[in-house]
Amino acid sequence: IDAELIQFELEEAGIAFKAKVVKTEHDFIRGLHECTPDLILSDYDLPAYNGAKALAESRKHLPDTPFILVTGALKEETAIDVFTQGAKDYVLKTLLHKRLAPAVRRVMEETEVQRARRQAEEDLREAHRTLEARVRLRTAELEAEITRRKKIETALEGERKRLEQALDEVKTLRGILPICASCKKIRDDKGYWNQIEGYIRSHSQAEFSHSLCPECAHQLYPEYAAPPEAPAPPP
């Protein structure tokens, strides 16, 4: 009769639901395993079971499912105890028409808000995990890029040093060189006259190998050298 009265009050309040009524501990536990209710309404005193045990069993199997105690009378210390164990509210049977529907609506709204909050928190944690994974991946990519660039910079630095060393070894002749019109010696910066090959050798990377041009060879060794060829006429 109490179960029928509870359903009647919920229907009168316009609350859509599907009820499963159980009377024994065995049926209650089996019901918790067979379905996932949105709300559990329980009497406190039953012939073979009681609301305190039902509350403890529901917290064990379905901790997120709201639990409302519906009872004929409840001592203050008992009410405190059931709230401490996790009950969301209790409604006296004498006040079903006033208190039941508002209590059900409030508890369901609070439960929905809590579920939405937990989902938002889980989504946020998942977003953080995804972001952390992306940061780790990007950090690894950047570290690899930094390592690659350091290798390139090291190679370029080596090339630069080798180039600077080569440039330091290169000696370039610049300016006007005083040269003797007769013997072709060159006067250096200290005023000494040097053979042209010695001066060029000391001021550049050039080396000399001695030979004779056709004209000199003909003049010095006419018996061995062929006369120099005449230059070709201009076109």
Number of C-alpha atoms within 10 A of each C-alpha: 6 11 15 10 13 18 17 13 17 18 13 12 13 10 13 10 11 9 13 11 13 14 14 15 15 10 12 18 15 12 15 15 11 9 9 12 14 14 17 19 22 22 22 20 14 11 7 8 16 16 21 19 12 22 25 16 16 20 17 10 13 16 13 15 17 23 26 24 25 25 19 13 14 15 8 8 8 12 16 12 13 21 16 10 13 17 22 20 19 22 22 17 19 12 11 18 17 13 15 21 20 14 17 22 12 13 18 17 12 14 18 12 12 13 13 12 12 12 12 12 12 12 12 12 12 12 12 12 12 12 12 12 12 12 12 12 12 12 12 12 12 12 12 12 12 12 12 12 12 12 12 12 12 12 12 12 12 12 12 12 12 12 12 12 11 10 10 9 11 12 14 9 10 7 5 6 11 14 16 14 8 6 9 13 18 21 17 13 9 6 9 9 16 16 15 15 15 13 16 18 14 11 14 13 11 11 10 9 5 5 8 9 9 14 15 14 17 16 12 12 11 12 10 9 14 12 14 13 8 6 6 6 5 4 3
